Amino acid sequence: VQFRDGDTVLVNKQGPVVVLTGDVPRDASIELTERSRSGSDLLAVLPGSAGVAGASLTGFRSGRPFSETLALAEFESRQLENGDNVSLAGAGVSPTVLINIKGEHLGAPVIGVRRGSRLVDVLNHLQVDPTLADTGSVHIRRTSVAVAQRDSINDALFRLERDALLALSDTAGEAAIRVQEAELTQRFVERARNIDPLGRVVTVRDGEQQNILLEHGDTIVIPVRTGVVRVGGQVTLSQAVTHQPDWTIRDYIRQAGGFSDRADRDRMLLLKPSAEALIVDDDSLVVEPGDEILVMPKIDNKILQNAADITEVIYRIALSAAV
């Protein structure tokens, strides 16, 4: 219908409105008709209602509040009233979970396994080429861990931003410096909030793969074997260097042009293909093929009042997102 200026639209009287919550994609208010107001009518307009096992119904009848829990069949036949609140319950947990497989393997990228399956049990059924796959560095990426890492980073960023904005000054010159610091801090916070943690879980201990319980949505990462060592961060030229058995961390850094002017020369990060991250302050650790050396920046506490907090955030981001 094409509307024109001056048209009048007649709308029927509003029907019973039911508030829908629980195991639904989004809480909503559903308007029913006087003739179609049963539980089955409500489920008919709800996408994905096939997984509903029951419902909790609250509202008023005869002027008195009531609340009851109904099985699916009973709920479908129940007549709903205006103002009712329906909370749908799912059919419980699935007997299987989906696991993603990423990296050097020969099978499907997603597999379904029995709930309660463990990592080593699943790895025993995956086809890999041992000459290409680094089976000793298998690890997991887990959504719940990534969420926890993001919460931790956001909490540190909130404290950093709060301290920068609430810093006190004794003189006009010091106040101007604090304003500039606050602006720099806010720009840093905005960029840091865009980092997505990987949720990596180290599953190798003392060279042995731990048979940990898998969760729905886990990603099993099987790294590819490589003969290079990556060097990044505060170096003159980030690059990948061919692994040399007798080289130390500083040898690889020299190969990348040496430390930049802003580098922290006393502490570096050594990221392993197994997702293990080590803070290095000397040359005692052995660098292996596939490792990544990350030189961290050094924050001058004479320039920024919140240098320690900024350094903490930088390390949290580097450890959780490998950047």
Secondary structure as GFF3:
##gff-version 3
##sequence-region A 1 323
A	DSSP	beta_strand	17	22	.	.	.	ID=ss1
A	DSSP	beta_strand	28	31	.	.	.	ID=ss2
A	DSSP	alpha_helix	39	44	.	.	.	ID=ss3
A	DSSP	three_ten_helix	49	51	.	.	.	ID=ss4
A	DSSP	beta_strand	52	61	.	.	.	ID=ss5
A	DSSP	beta_strand	64	71	.	.	.	ID=ss6
A	DSSP	alpha_helix	72	77	.	.	.	ID=ss7
A	DSSP	beta_strand	85	90	.	.	.	ID=ss8
A	DSSP	beta_strand	96	103	.	.	.	ID=ss9
A	DSSP	beta_strand	110	114	.	.	.	ID=ss10
A	DSSP	alpha_helix	119	123	.	.	.	ID=ss11
A	DSSP	three_ten_helix	135	137	.	.	.	ID=ss12
A	DSSP	beta_strand	139	141	.	.	.	ID=ss13
A	DSSP	alpha_helix	143	165	.	.	.	ID=ss14
A	DSSP	alpha_helix	172	192	.	.	.	ID=ss15
A	DSSP	beta_strand	200	201	.	.	.	ID=ss16
A	DSSP	beta_strand	204	205	.	.	.	ID=ss17
A	DSSP	beta_strand	208	209	.	.	.	ID=ss18
A	DSSP	beta_strand	219	222	.	.	.	ID=ss19
A	DSSP	beta_strand	228	233	.	.	.	ID=ss20
A	DSSP	beta_strand	239	242	.	.	.	ID=ss21
A	DSSP	alpha_helix	249	255	.	.	.	ID=ss22
A	DSSP	beta_strand	263	271	.	.	.	ID=ss23
A	DSSP	beta_strand	277	280	.	.	.	ID=ss24
A	DSSP	beta_strand	292	297	.	.	.	ID=ss25
A	DSSP	alpha_helix	307	321	.	.	.	ID=ss26
###
